[in-house]
Amino acid sequence: MAVCCPEALECPCPPIGLIDVVGKKWAVCVVSLLGRYGTLRFGPIQRCLHGVSPATLTSTLRALERSRLVRRVTAPEPRPPVLAYTLTPKGRQLWESLRPLASWLSRA
């Protein structure tokens, strides 16, 4: 763990790089969509996230890919195959961790 204060206490925070990625406005929404619906193409993701621009969504997906939370795959339908996005095992773990928080928020 990282030391984050003069008293040499251990910081309970996860790595800052991960916070930088999942702390972005649309990242958790993308992870939640892919966790709930599985593999999705760019268009359906954008339609579900009202208000996200194509450039912002592209940037978010690339950041999630760099963090190894999301990967690009070839969707089998329609023909010819097209690119789509899916969660990696690490991304699925994140989604499973977010589910209780989402449930708590819906009750708040």
Secondary structure, DSSP 8 states (H G I E B T S, - for coil): --B-STT--B--S--HHHHHHHTSTTHHHHHHHHHHH-SB-HHHHHHHSTT--HHHHHHHHHHHHHTTSEEEEEE-SSSS-EEEEEE-HHHHHHHHHHHHHHHHHHH-
